[in-house]
Amino acid sequence: MSEEQAEQLMQQMQMLETYFSDLSQREGTFLNILRETTAAIESIKSLSLKPESETLVPIGMGTYIPTKISSNQKIVMNIGAGIAVEKDFPSAINYLEARIKEIEVALQDTAVKKQDASQRLEQGKAQINQMMQSMQQPPNPPPTSG
């Protein structure tokens, strides 16, 4: 393997490591969104059981205002691009469950991509190890006639 090929392999390995790291971060983000969505569904279900309940509303910097929730009929949801809509509880739960399915698909896709990147990284490491071993072995001496 020439020095140029070795350099290209090293660059590919660095790019793969960066890609793998990005996929891991993306996977973590999806898992956080999944947990948050599941918690929202559980909260909506619990609100529908109690017509009035007390809660704390965050106002920033770890500061909360105690308040009473008196509506178990409607919820306001951000649906993206800065747009919020009012939905009844069953519709809100359906919407969130549909988002969970999308997140699960994205998680599966990310896992497949991570597996592929991991395999390619292992192949690259094996090539580098093979290259290093071939560089360390002394060349065979020419046969002597005897």
Residue pairs with C-beta under 8 A, 6 or more apart in sequence:
1 9
1 131
1 134
6 128
6 131
9 124
9 127
9 128
9 131
10 128
12 124
13 121
13 124
13 125
13 128
16 117
16 120
16 121
16 124
17 121
19 117
20 114
20 117
20 118
20 121
23 110
23 113
23 114
23 117
24 114
26 110
27 107
27 110
27 111
27 114
30 103
30 106
30 107
30 110
31 107
33 103
34 100
34 103
34 104
34 107
37 96
37 99
37 100
37 103
38 100
40 96
41 93
41 96
41 97
41 100
44 75
44 89
44 92
44 93
44 96
45 89
45 93
46 53
47 53
47 69
47 72
47 89
48 72
48 89
50 72
51 70
51 72
52 68
52 69
52 70
53 68
53 69
54 66
54 67
54 68
54 69
55 66
55 67
55 68
55 69
56 64
56 65
56 66
56 67
57 64
57 65
57 67
58 64
59 65
72 89
73 88
73 89
74 86
74 87
74 88
74 89
75 86
75 87
75 88
75 89
75 92
76 84
76 85
76 86
76 87
77 84
77 85
77 86
77 87
77 92
77 95
78 84
79 85
79 95
87 95
